[in-house]
Amino acid sequence: MASDTTKALQGASILATYNVLLQVSFRVITFVLNAFILRHLSKEVLGVVNVRLTLLYSTTVFLAREAFRRACLSRASTADWRRVINLLWMTVPLGAVCAGALGYVWTRWLEAPDVEHVPAYPAAVWVFAVSAVVELLSEPLWVLAQAHMFVRLRVSAESLALGSRSILTVALVFLRPDWGLWVFAFSQLMYAVVLSFCYYRYFTRYIGSTAAKDSHFPITSVRQMFFTWGTQPFDWALVSLTRSFMMQSFLKQLLTEGEKYIMTFFNVLNFGDQGIYDVVNNLGSMVPRFVFMPIEDSFYVFFARSLSRGKIAMEQNEDDIAIVAKVLQSLLKLVLLIGVTVLTFGFSYSYLALDLYGGSLLSSSGGPVLLRWYSAYVLFLALNGITECFVFAAMKQSEVDSLNFIVDYFRDTPHEPLAALRPNLVLAFTFFCSWVITATSEWVLCCDHGKAPRLLHVTLGAACLSAVGIVTHRTERELVSFVWHQFLPEFFKKKQS
């Protein structure tokens, strides 16, 4: 059992590493794409797309699949995959219902943008809704790939889908900027089609192959990828667990996209201001999406495969719970340090980042203040994500409903993963000094004093960041070793050899 846990840890680490690289690639492309779009389309179009239409899409796919993913991945190691796949196919009709209801609300109840500035709004809404359902067609295969650690499949599929969407967006913005929302509607549909096609193409070739037989892959025919009727088509315990996760998913979506719901339903900002806000939000959320989300997604699989759901820590395998506790402690320490780093340096470099990226359009408004607050918000996102991914993997259904937490789980064991949140005084002092130096540097040197003072401001920031890195390496040896071995396994092996 312990060896299975170690194997799951290795798989989760590799998956997290590839996911981080994938997310970095995604966001770099999006970052460049937004800079291009800002100079070719109106900020009103950008606001409608990146706030309202993206909200419809994300709400549909998240509500339709998140609870199913949580529940099905937690039973992956002992699953009857025929019943699991049957349950996962329920995401499609659920997604269709959500897409239809939200599409109706978006076109009938909400204020429509000015046709002159933002043409084709109703059509774009329905294309985004259809795209969400198309993406859900690949959900059973996504869970199957995630549960069996098909890392390259996910990276390849999402890279191809994103690349196709980006190329089409740039081409249409450059050739037909007058199309407005049609540009983004076609591009989003392209993304969903390519993503689903990649998963179906891969599994139709893999199932029945020698590699699948050698690995004892649970699906032996292409027909089994789809819904199959039987005397007991569903695992009703899994259905009940999914229902419990459903409420958590709803609350998580509200918390994650709360500001977009407020802007969409209460009209607190016009579409142009929403476009500016979204650019600032994308900059602020780079670290959570680059680092935190891939780690959470990957290590949820590790926790779910290593722990028996519903059993307290004392009832788990002793070696397994020791590994799990150590990993949880290391992850908490890692995301805590990343969050504090973002908070420390984000405060002093928000104005400069926005000014370089979007010019006075972003830096002269309330963007810098918003980005500074977002830097503080990142710290809470960091800790919430990892703790949530652990408790959702470990809790039984009644605990999911009542939201009991981590300290009770480890109460009768010698393990204290939450000890990771206790600050190291030397490192904390280094962060504080870095904040004082960079904040003073911004006030004295940035950002209306010319290029040379700006360069000096950046240089001081780099020096402080280096100091933080050196002190971290000296005071957090165990964490450095964890990151080195788990997130850079291939590099480490090559160096050792």
ABEGO torsion letter per residue (X at the ends): XAAAAAAAAAAAAAAAAAAAAAAAAAAAAAAAAAAAAAAABBAAAAAAAAAAAAAAAAAAAAAAAAAAAAAAAAAAAABBAAAAAAAAAAAAAAAAAAAAAAAAAAAAABBBBBAAABBGAAAAAAAAAAAAAAAAAAAAAAAAAAAAGBAAAAAAAAAAAAAAAAAAAAAAAAABAAAEAAAAAAAAAAAAAAAAAAAAAAAAAABGBAAAAAAGBABABAAAABBBBBABABBAAAAAAAAAAAAAAAAAAAAAAAAAAAAAAAGABBAAAAAAAAAAAAAAAAAAAAAAAAAAAAAAAAAAAABBBGBBAAABBAAAAAAAAAAAAAAAAAAAAAAAAAAAAAAAAAAAAAAAAAEAAAAABAAAAAAAAAAAAAAAAAAAAAAAAAAAAABBAAAAAAGBBAAAAAAABABBAAAAABBBAAAAAAAAAAAAAAAAAAAAAOAAAEAAAAAAAAAAAAAAAAAAAAAAAAABAAAAAAAAAAABAAAAAAAAX
